[in-house]
Amino acid sequence: MMDRLGIAIVGASMRSSMMATYLNEYPEQGYVTGYYDLIPQRAELLIDKHELKDTVIYPSLKAAVTDPKVSAVFIGTSDSAHRRPVVEALKAGKHVYCEKPMAITLRDCDAIMAAATAAHSVFYLGMNLRHGPVHEKLHEIMTSGELGRILTIEANEYYVGGRTYFRRWNRLRKFGGGLWITKACHDFDLLNWFAQGRPSRVYATSSLSHYKPIEGAGPCCRQCAIKATCKDFYDIDNPPNKLWDELGEISEKVSGHPRDLCLFNSDKDTFDNGIAVVDYANDIRATYTCNVVSARSTRQMRLMGTEGSAEGDMEEGTITVWKRFSEEKRSIDLSDQVKSSHGGADVRILSDFFHCCRTGEKPRSSWADGRASLEVGLAATKSCDTGRPVILK
């Protein structure tokens, strides 16, 4: 029987809740030793909700990363706050799982990479989509040569839940870098993985087309005069996700930030729809569309090659492959593998994290991959701000 790993969780968030859920389902992998959060009551809530036994609330980051019971640290803070806990955990000799993106500035990325290089432990970046059954199978088809030389890649993301970013910290660049980073880093990492080349030029265009100020709306849903007719009304008495609401209620009592902040009238410096075009040095072109004003949530990808094409839908769990100069077409059904979060990717990436911790094997996404996805996201942001393409060196 393998040794169970003690996991300290930094940041009592919905994403870090994923780790506790996983360990309850796969207790042979490890257990949560404790939580550290700037608002301890959030940690108390997650300990209670997940019915965690002998789990402590650490009084400081130092206490969390130096606990001798801890083998690995899960970083689930806001994106802008990754650097310090990652570096401190690596210096303490702990394995680290860091939620994407690695950071929102190249300076923080480089500091993390320096700490990871000096450490003798695993630094694992949570680029979970590489582990999703649909994208994994598409990558296998592409690398087999069946599609010939890839010419273009198209990635689309439609996310109903993305509208809630506009009442959360993700709506402000200072916390998440904007949607080209906090959200699109996933997809830029996929494009880089599939293109197998260096991104050389980025052009992007975006707009806050829908979730912009409207007359008559209140600062938050509970104080809104038009809530009866607003389809985006958030009912704190009947929330769609009870745990998310309870975490938000705790934070609201401490910070005063309403968890039902108006999606339209909230201050924000990002977009609700955008398209990025990425040129690669190996003569591949890729596009990525992000739209959070959507009727459904899914990610789609299309690969167009000289010998054939393939497309997949993450939500449906389907892949279709066509051959050029032929009526040949085949469908692949992965629907039974995509029912859990992020199209089945979360369980698979956490399993791989524990495997890497035990074996020392390298993660599928490297530190350099994390930095590369951030570079594209920063370039897309700059392109939108200036209206010009950005050359990457």
Beta strands, then each sheet from edge to edge (+ up, - down):
strand 1: 5-10
strand 2: 30-36
strand 3: 56-57
strand 4: 72-75
strand 5: 95-99
strand 6: 123-126
strand 7: 150-158
strand 8: 199-207
strand 9: 273-280
strand 10: 285-291
strand 11: 298-305
strand 12: 308-313
strand 13: 318-323
strand 14: 329-333
strand 15: 390-391
sheet 1: 3+ 2+ 1+ 4+ 5+ 6+
sheet 2: 14+ 13- 12+ 11- 7+ 10+ 9- 8+ 15-
end
